[in-house]
Amino acid sequence: MYVRKIAEDPDCGLLLAMKVLGGKWKCCILDAVNRGITRPSEIARYIPEASTRVIEMQLAELLFYGLVDKCAEEIYPKRTEYRLTSLGETLLPILSQIDKWGLDHADVIRKQISELEAEG
């Protein structure tokens, strides 16, 4: 198990939030589940840039932190779905604001991305 050399501040809300939401696709996964896209295969189609393995790993982390619940039906073939918990629902206004910020500044961000890609 990895042990950090420098301890993290357990009283810093930003660090705590980043620990829970850190990961390239977690916010998109939460958005998908909120939109009713609840099965891992559906989430993978909704976020084609993310591999199925990464989606499964990040769903497991969201489950660990209590942001989603896993519902597995005892039928064949087995059907697994995820639902937002009440804790996960508290993030929806924040995710909405992040989405708005991204859309409000999309032109500037796209320009910077294009310049970065042109350099690389």
Wavefront OBJ file of the C-alpha trace (Angstrom):
o trace
v 0.000 0.000 0.000
v 1.240 3.464 -0.901
v 1.954 5.784 2.025
v 2.305 9.504 1.330
v 5.578 11.065 2.451
v 3.875 14.389 3.146
v 0.645 14.174 5.105
v -2.480 15.701 3.609
v -4.403 18.299 5.587
v -7.583 16.514 6.784
v -9.204 19.900 7.496
v -8.938 21.238 3.938
v -12.303 20.925 2.211
v -10.804 21.297 -1.267
v -8.409 18.403 -0.684
v -11.209 16.238 0.688
v -13.447 17.039 -2.279
v -10.615 16.381 -4.747
v -9.934 13.027 -3.078
v -13.561 12.020 -3.643
v -14.027 13.595 -7.090
v -10.466 13.264 -8.376
v -10.313 11.170 -11.490
v -10.894 12.212 -15.044
v -14.413 10.812 -15.429
v -16.072 10.847 -11.999
v -18.036 14.061 -12.579
v -19.202 12.767 -15.982
v -20.213 9.446 -14.414
v -22.231 11.247 -11.725
v -23.879 13.353 -14.443
v -24.739 10.218 -16.429
v -26.267 8.471 -13.414
v -28.253 11.614 -12.626
v -29.606 11.571 -16.205
v -30.839 8.012 -15.719
v -27.922 6.285 -17.422
v -27.410 3.710 -14.700
v -25.813 0.566 -16.158
v -22.037 0.422 -16.614
v -22.381 -0.478 -20.311
v -24.696 2.509 -20.848
v -22.277 4.804 -19.022
v -19.450 3.541 -21.254
v -21.501 4.421 -24.353
v -22.339 7.834 -22.837
v -18.628 8.537 -22.195
v -16.887 6.869 -25.177
v -13.550 8.554 -24.378
v -13.273 6.531 -21.142
v -12.385 2.856 -21.149
v -14.784 0.386 -19.568
v -12.125 -0.536 -17.016
v -11.660 3.083 -15.931
v -15.419 3.567 -15.641
v -15.687 0.445 -13.483
v -12.805 1.574 -11.267
v -14.252 5.042 -10.811
v -17.734 3.652 -10.118
v -16.144 1.503 -7.401
v -14.542 4.608 -5.875
v -17.821 6.544 -6.038
v -19.471 3.569 -4.330
v -16.733 3.486 -1.677
v -17.235 7.180 -0.870
v -21.004 6.743 -0.709
v -21.933 8.889 -3.715
v -23.659 6.039 -5.548
v -25.395 2.810 -4.565
v -25.021 -0.410 -6.533
v -28.169 -2.382 -7.284
v -27.639 -5.878 -8.654
v -30.665 -7.901 -9.726
v -30.573 -11.639 -9.166
v -31.589 -12.548 -12.696
v -29.701 -14.021 -15.602
v -27.962 -12.295 -17.174
v -27.024 -10.336 -14.087
v -27.993 -6.679 -14.310
v -26.125 -4.060 -12.298
v -27.290 -0.479 -11.966
v -26.070 2.527 -10.027
v -28.130 5.229 -8.334
v -27.107 8.481 -6.698
v -27.264 8.471 -2.926
v -28.482 11.493 -0.996
v -24.805 12.409 -0.524
v -24.229 12.126 -4.277
v -27.261 14.326 -4.937
v -25.679 17.110 -2.866
v -23.035 17.411 -5.605
v -25.548 18.117 -8.385
v -25.679 21.904 -7.890
v -21.868 22.013 -7.853
v -21.626 19.911 -11.022
v -24.204 22.179 -12.649
v -22.093 25.242 -11.805
v -18.941 23.593 -13.162
v -20.837 22.750 -16.376
v -22.041 26.349 -16.667
v -18.526 27.683 -16.096
v -17.172 25.390 -18.818
v -19.840 26.485 -21.288
v -19.440 30.178 -20.391
v -15.701 29.993 -21.101
v -15.718 27.361 -23.844
v -14.278 29.631 -26.547
v -11.224 30.570 -24.474
v -10.663 26.996 -23.290
v -11.015 25.512 -26.798
v -8.526 28.077 -28.117
v -6.009 27.150 -25.414
v -6.506 23.438 -26.096
v -5.920 24.012 -29.829
v -2.727 25.945 -29.137
v -1.490 23.248 -26.780
v -2.207 20.497 -29.319
v -0.472 22.494 -32.066
v 2.665 22.732 -29.931
v 2.702 19.009 -29.075
l 1 2 3 4 5 6 7 8 9 10 11 12 13 14 15 16 17 18 19 20 21 22 23 24 25 26 27 28 29 30 31 32 33 34 35 36 37 38 39 40 41 42 43 44 45 46 47 48 49 50 51 52 53 54 55 56 57 58 59 60 61 62 63 64 65 66 67 68 69 70 71 72 73 74 75 76 77 78 79 80 81 82 83 84 85 86 87 88 89 90 91 92 93 94 95 96 97 98 99 100 101 102 103 104 105 106 107 108 109 110 111 112 113 114 115 116 117 118 119 120
